[in-house]
């Protein structure tokens, strides 16, 4: 019933505008909508459109790759071990692809009549790009790009051909300029933006399967917050457009001036979005981030305005009449299709919602442009409905914003509503994140600024190799050694583990294990991301805040101790351990068959480990380490379960708990349990929507830095270990040989 009502409401608002409605212009003249005659054959229009989009996509991807190489966080996370399987092939064949898209672009340009004034600039553009493409192909420039400032500069330079192409392109006419459409009335801007917000909210609500099944007050609150957030954001943009329309309404060439101002506004908004939503996930900030965001936005907007939008408008106009019901039906159907496709296509390889949020915001902009272009001014009763909706939405968001600013329960209520649908409705997640981050208390901004100034050393900072300095004389410890199992569940929150939260009833095996072990209630991680926290585990100390120290191996104390004491090691070698571990005959790799590091599953790893232990015949002590990704942000995001991140996390913890219990039973059956040190911990936590935060890596808050730490010791060792009342291990002053010696009490 709700689904029918939602569809009907949108149709009732849109249909009368599209059916038999006249367009109004500033001079009061009214004209019936008529089809636009095609000025160019459809085939040529399509070729021109595809060639420009292909060339732009190639250069934007190249510029993005250069930036990822420059940034320490993204270089090791996305370049060295790419999440997209096609990325290595793109780098390897970059020069050939460059030549291909350039030939395609040149052919489409020369298929059209070329004005005399643009012939020389156009020939110069093609010739210079051809030279660059040949050099790139011959030297494999992208594959050998250095990790320094030059990568950043090449990324910026890679965007300028788009600006050049836009500058020499034909000036779009008013009919072909989407930015100039809808300048007829300032209030039309506001109403069109609000209608676009309603349409977007309904489309994503339907495709996420939330709106059709509203059966509780909480779900109704989610739906209200969803629509209000979208309408409020879209209406604010509409108000700015209305103001710009008012400024130029009395001037000559009002449409052209409005197009320029609205394009500048689009560039500014795109810069803010990239700077505030994308770059934080890559640990990129400062003047360089702002310059790159502005250049990227200017290139995209300029190319869209001058090279992509004109053929697109002609192509659509040649197939159907503006304002026709067929046009509106196709637009709504396309919106529903894209709302469904964005999470399906991007969630598996996304990081911290970056790709999905960019796609959503691009769809927002396209929806606003389409509504302003497709539909004429609304009828009086529609204006009243939209005005009431705008006022109610702005009032709702204002009340929530006051709560966020003051830190009252309003903030947590809105964050809970956003989180409840975030996994399913990425548009709602994006809207709520924009609102929540825009009104965060001022002390948070100061805290983030402090972190940015004092962390994330770049590749330009050269760090000399450090001496191990673990002990004065590292020798094997005498006597038998205990088996040691370290299980680091990536992103496992402390409050989702039974000993730390009495309401947790979905991990009985872990609770039983904790009853027989030491539970540290004040365990914290120093880092919010695996790239720093996992190496720190192997060092056993705080590290310089640089992504993957180049001179790390001398600091790898844990592996030195294992080699010294003759352990047989079984390790899930993820991309980080690939760089920091020294190859050794005593190290057996687990999970060799996995193609992607984020497919590490605790259940399958434990089964493989059991198989290895069953076959081990040598008497050497056992060491095992794995860092499964069951509750990592990407695993939660790509889950096929139609649930929130919290519910998916609980589902995975149930699986982890059951497998862990089976493994403990295996150790007891083999007589290994009472001679084993078993550590269950995490490298950091995870945000599930608190104040609009999702994921980890780019913020430090309680749900991120508080981690579980449960240690089981063999009975004969329990009387020899000390810990202070804060729950942190106290290192004996008499430690002289190794950490293994201290753990076993042999010092």
Secondary structure, DSSP 8 states (H G I E B T S, - for coil): -HHHHHHHHHHHHHHHHHSS--EE-TTS-EE-------SS-HHHHHHHHHHHHHHHHHHHHHHHHHHHHHSHHHIIIIITT-SSTTHHHHHHTHHHHHHHHHHHHHHHHHTS---HHHHHHHHHHHHHHHHHHHHHHHHTTTTT--SSHHHHHHHHHHHHHHHHHHHHS----TTT-TTTTT-S-HHHHHHHHHHHHHHHHHHHHHHTT-GGG--SHHHHHHHHHHHHHHHHHHHHHHHHHHHHHHHHTTSTTHHHHHHHHHHHHHHHHHHHHIIIIIGGGGT--SHHHHHHHHHHHHHHHHHIIIIIHHHHHHHHHHHS-TT-HHHHHHHHHHHHHHHHHHHHHHGGG-STTHHHHHHHHHHHHHHHHHHHHH-----HHHHHHHHHHHHHHHHHHHHHHHHHHHT-HHHHHHHHHHHHHHTT-HHHHHHHHHHHHHT--HHHHHHHHHHHHHS-B-TTS--------S-SS----SS---EEEEEE-TT--GGGSGGG-TT--S-HHHHHHHHTSEE-TT-B-S-SSHHHHHHHHHHTS---SBSS-TT-GGG-HHHHHHHHTT-EEEEE--HHHHHHS---TTEEEE-TT-SSGGG--HHHHHHHHHHHHHH--S---EEEEE---TTSHHHHHH--SSS-HHHHHHHHHHHHHHHHHHHHHHHHHTT-GGGEEEEEE-S---EESGGG-EESSS---HHHHB--EEEE--GGGGGG--B-TTS-B---TT--S-HHHHHHT--
